[in-house]
Amino acid sequence: MQDPKSILIRNATLLDPNAGTAVKGDLYIEGGVIVPTPATRHPTPATPHPTPDTRPPPPDRRPDARVIDAAGLYVAPGLIDVHVHLREPGGEQAETIATGSAAAARGGFATIVAMPNTRPPIDTSERVAFVLEQGRKAGHAEVLTTACLTRGRAGEEVAPLEELAAAGAVAFTDDGATVQDDDVMRDAMRRAAALGIPVMDHAQDRAMELRGGAMHEGARSRALGIPGIPSEAEIRIVTRDIRLAEETGCALHIQHVSCAASVDLIRDAQARGVRVTGEATPHHLLFCDDDVDPARPDRFKMNPPLRSARDRARIREGVIEGVLSVLATDHAPHSMTEKARGFLKAPFGIVGLETAVGASYTALVRSGRMDRMRWLRAWTTHPARLLKRPAPSLAVGQPAQVVLLDLDTPWTVDAASFRSLGRNTPFDGMELVGRAVDMMNLCPWRT
């Protein structure tokens, strides 16, 4: 009987973002750990008068190992997504921890970080423990979780950060809402800094956001007659957050950066030594407000919105320069019933776990703007550094959280085939290059 914990991946290109190497070879996995690749037996060349060889034969791979011929494919550490909405508890009709983590595994992600804007929100140690336990039960990918910055995500009172950290929260955020009160945010940042845990912020001025805007405020929104969300809504909070991070020493991570000015603010703060990082999403790399179809809120209504072509170009440059060192999906599933309410009333958000590799690789690497290793680091070593976790690696002795990648073959997105319950994606029907080979099949000991 085959031992599913013993796998030999042969003839692949091994991409190790920690070592910075790309070499052709084999990878051997046993018991969920990367181990030295066993030597294979080679016949001794014939001689006219062969001398009997009494030495034991060299070790071979285990005869019951599963062998994967990965010629033409790449092996890399499993990707990390620091920004995922799993909806459980309270929104299971849109996604569950099990379906979301299955989508993550299919998309090439070994680790995902859940956001706390559930119903009820993740603002108690018991709710942190619930998310972690449900992730372990599902077994598709490692599920980590953030916890709320403020109680109930109301922005009025700092949550019990110390208890939440002790329960296993890896970061604090009120994602989907912004702490408006500077004093509350300052207090939260001071306490997070003392704990050594980063604050992630959905940087969007609530006063501007709540005016009913549904897309980027600009020429396109005016032409469509759709109320807009101005860039200043993000810029104002990014400016405020950087000032407070500089004051408190807190590690600050700006989520889903969408504005050109935000990239420049983060770059300048980094140059001053402020502990600030930023993330870009695949949809902000590929689309802009000119692409918005008001009849398709399922594809084009997200927050922050798709902004101008100039903003999109600066987001790409920010990733290429390393100012935005992290790529993340902001995977935000909704039921199609919810998304059918029209552009003004439909909820914000699109899914992205199963298209992230192709969308980001197409935008950055196939375009010739970024090399493959730097792209991979934005999905692996940089998110790991943000979370203060060991750098993902293919070194012997490391956990075998690995993914096979096909980075050469075009494929067409079919949302109907997603493992996520969400079908709300702008990538449906789009041809991309770059795709994960199913991690759930590659790593059967995890299921």
Secondary structure as GFF3:
##gff-version 3
##sequence-region A 1 447
A	DSSP	beta_strand	6	16	.	.	.	ID=ss1
A	DSSP	beta_strand	21	30	.	.	.	ID=ss2
A	DSSP	beta_strand	33	35	.	.	.	ID=ss3
A	DSSP	beta_strand	66	69	.	.	.	ID=ss4
A	DSSP	beta_strand	74	77	.	.	.	ID=ss5
A	DSSP	beta_strand	79	84	.	.	.	ID=ss6
A	DSSP	alpha_helix	97	107	.	.	.	ID=ss7
A	DSSP	beta_strand	109	114	.	.	.	ID=ss8
A	DSSP	alpha_helix	125	138	.	.	.	ID=ss9
A	DSSP	beta_strand	142	145	.	.	.	ID=ss10
A	DSSP	three_ten_helix	151	153	.	.	.	ID=ss11
A	DSSP	alpha_helix	161	167	.	.	.	ID=ss12
A	DSSP	alpha_helix	182	195	.	.	.	ID=ss13
A	DSSP	beta_strand	199	201	.	.	.	ID=ss14
A	DSSP	alpha_helix	206	209	.	.	.	ID=ss15
A	DSSP	beta_strand	215	216	.	.	.	ID=ss16
A	DSSP	alpha_helix	219	224	.	.	.	ID=ss17
A	DSSP	beta_strand	228	229	.	.	.	ID=ss18
A	DSSP	alpha_helix	232	248	.	.	.	ID=ss19
A	DSSP	beta_strand	252	254	.	.	.	ID=ss20
A	DSSP	alpha_helix	260	271	.	.	.	ID=ss21
A	DSSP	beta_strand	276	280	.	.	.	ID=ss22
A	DSSP	alpha_helix	282	286	.	.	.	ID=ss23
A	DSSP	three_ten_helix	289	291	.	.	.	ID=ss24
A	DSSP	alpha_helix	297	300	.	.	.	ID=ss25
A	DSSP	alpha_helix	309	321	.	.	.	ID=ss26
A	DSSP	beta_strand	326	327	.	.	.	ID=ss27
A	DSSP	alpha_helix	336	339	.	.	.	ID=ss28
A	DSSP	alpha_helix	356	364	.	.	.	ID=ss29
A	DSSP	alpha_helix	372	379	.	.	.	ID=ss30
A	DSSP	alpha_helix	381	386	.	.	.	ID=ss31
A	DSSP	beta_strand	402	412	.	.	.	ID=ss32
A	DSSP	three_ten_helix	415	417	.	.	.	ID=ss33
A	DSSP	beta_strand	431	437	.	.	.	ID=ss34
A	DSSP	alpha_helix	439	442	.	.	.	ID=ss35
A	DSSP	three_ten_helix	444	446	.	.	.	ID=ss36
###
